[in-house]
């Protein structure tokens, strides 16, 4: 569970780094399309906030993080596949996105992680709230 949380925190940190980089690029360079630059910035900002929420709640062992993390990893794999092809292919970036995503997916389906994030009580309850 700690390895899963560490990988999710690393992904969140890299997304926040991308947000800072995009803001700096927006300030220092003139974009070809301001609307496109702002749209990309907003999308990366939303993704950073979402992955941060997943990382925080992975430490709290919330049940919903498995579905959210799988969804994010599939999005990240799609971006990685795009990095392997095309005119501006970046194979190094593709591998840097693909390998952690595969590791997180493998961890999400390990019995110990499933058990740690399975709630026997109502939604939003923590394992400490379980009485029995």
Secondary structure, DSSP 8 states (H G I E B T S, - for coil): -HHHHHHHHHHHHHHHHHHHHHHHHHHHS--S-HHHHHHHHHHHHHHHHHHHHHHHHHHTT-TTHHHHHHHHHHHHHHHHHHHTSSTT--HHHHHHHHHHHHHHHHHHTSHHHHHHT--SSSTT--GGG---
